[in-house]
Amino acid sequence: MAQVAAGGGDRVNETEMKAMDANRYATKKTIAQGMLDIALLTANASQLKYILQVGEQHQFYKLMLILISLSIVLQVLSGVLSLSLSLLRDCRLHQPEFHQSANIINHVRTGFAFFTTMINLFISAFDSRLPPPQGELLNDVN
């Protein structure tokens, strides 16, 4: 970093500034999105395990079972569409006749992501697992 004598502060010289690499940014974004997708799938699997262990005793057993299963199915379908879109991009997207199908796949995948988000909002709203009150936690320690 170059120092400006008159201002006395640190400033980045325009010539020293690196240009933003779009490919690197896209790669990091894709990796982060993949990690978030895996985290959501893991959370849904954990919720499904909990619901199956509790069974009919859970107040919203059937609703939770349906919502969690639907969320997992939509996530898997979204992953399959992402994979097909990636393969299409690598193999044939340079050909104009495949642009429309790629756009359709992208829109369907975006719709699946939206519905997965909405379903998971309902799952968290109907989840009855609450942390124990502070008094009970202190009584267990003694």
Secondary structure, 3 states (H helix, E strand, C coil): CEECCCCCCEECCCCCCCCCCHHHHHHHHHHHHHHHHHHHHHHHHHHHHHHHHHHHHCCCHHHHHHHHHHHHHHHHHHHHHHHHHHHHHHHCCCCHHHHHHHHHHHHHHHHHHHHHHHHHHHHHHHCCCCCCCHHHHHHHHC
